[in-house]
Amino acid sequence: MTGASPASAVPPPLLAVPPRPQRPLPPLRLLRTAASDTVGIFDEELFDELVVVRRYGIATLAYVSDPAGIRHVLVDRFDDYPRLPLIRRLYEPEMGTGTLATAGPIWWRHRRIAAPTLDRRALAPDAPGLAAAAEAQAEALSGQVGAPMNIEAQVSRIWMDLLNRMVTGGDPRGLPILAWLAKVPRKPKALDLMPMPAWLRDRLSPARQSPERQALRAALRGLIAERMAEGYAGPQDLLWRLARATDRETGQRLPLDELRDEASALMGAGEATIRALTWIWYLLGLHPEVEARVHAELDAVLGAAPIAPDHLRGLVYTRRVLDEVMRLYPPIPIVPRQARRRDTICGRTIPRGAIVIVAPWIVHRHRKLWSDPETFDPDRFTEARSRDRPRFAHIPFSVGPGMCSGSHFASMQMLILVAALARRYRFRPVPDVPVSPFGGISLHPRGGLWVVPERR
Ligand code: HEM
């Protein structure tokens, strides 16, 4: 266990969490609870035991929080633990062959082609434009100083603008496509849950035949086709990089329809960033001493200058704060997998077909992995206090070949946006509005997060 916090006379504030059952939920309650709050099913035992295997008739649920077990499932035996077919099916209508919706050889090919378009080197030219846009968007909030606002909604709007700059160079045709993809996956209908070929599902589902959807898909295809054309002289954005990207193993490019699928996955997967950019203001609002250190760092590193890419390296404490925000409120709280064959994880038998749950929500609050796990303490991420921590105790972006391909972009976008907002404002919690986290695919505050911005 690592990361003990220094003794303090004042008890730390209690943080909002969903109700935690004392004992495992019986099967029907488990299903009912999971439908409205995926993290509300996690009972006390899961935060004490590193591997828990439970059988429900012919079904098995295995919760794996042991760092060695996480490595086994997500890294070493990656191909034996694909994403749940049900979850892939929910992404499949819009993302087809894209990385969120596939497994096996198609996934590997897409991953080899797509991931480098979002790596640190590819993103470097985007940073100055993103920083300038974040500053402008943050300044535009000044008209709302003193009035309660749902910061989640504000951040979501700003995030979309920044994402559109990275993806399409700021083309206004990108915004409705992003807004549509941000809603994927939609609430499943019975038809989505039945296994059948994609073309048949398309025929049977009226929503998939909607003219709006067809138009947005065609628009995205068109934006990519423009970038593939000879003589294209527009921005060298994500779609441009994707259109030209080749598979390092075969030298081949993706055909246009598969490019559209992959672009949809990359454009739709990033909304987790909004969650981290929301929870941070909740935690800073409760911890003025941490907020003061963030402000002091921003003042020292930025001075009066506009944010520039070189500043980001200096924001060491702000980075720690973001790491701690994503520990306590992991934007993606659950990474579920299905065992393709019988296996043994940390000495426990896992039958074929078992659902294996690696849950950042559990791992990050596990009593055997963290001391004072329920306390917000960014300094647990100092180099000295991180040294003895198992590598897979902090996994907000998951790990292994299937880890988040947008993690560099997300980290850069979060740092820039936190800097742009926190150098201008304090966000005070609105009194008497309860904060209540709940898990879907990502971890939201129910009803948003209400704050009052004050000029610093
Ligand atoms: C704080 C922000 C983010 C967090 C915490 C996060 C977290 C994650 C996690 C945990 C996964 C693995 C899910 C699973 O395997 O079931 C994932 C996958 C993915 N993420 Fe992110 N993500 C973030 C932002 C982004 C952004 C900004 C993008 C794109 C611009 C992105 C693109 C993707 C894609 C494409 C995948 C699927 C990867 C694959 O299968 O190859 N994410 N993300």
Residues whose N, C-alpha, C, O or C-beta is under 5 A from the ligand:
A	BS01	HEM	T99 L100 R111 A265 L266 A269 G270 A272 T273 A276 P331 I332 I334 V335 P336 I395 P396 F397 S398 P401 G402 M403 C404 S405 G406 F409 A410
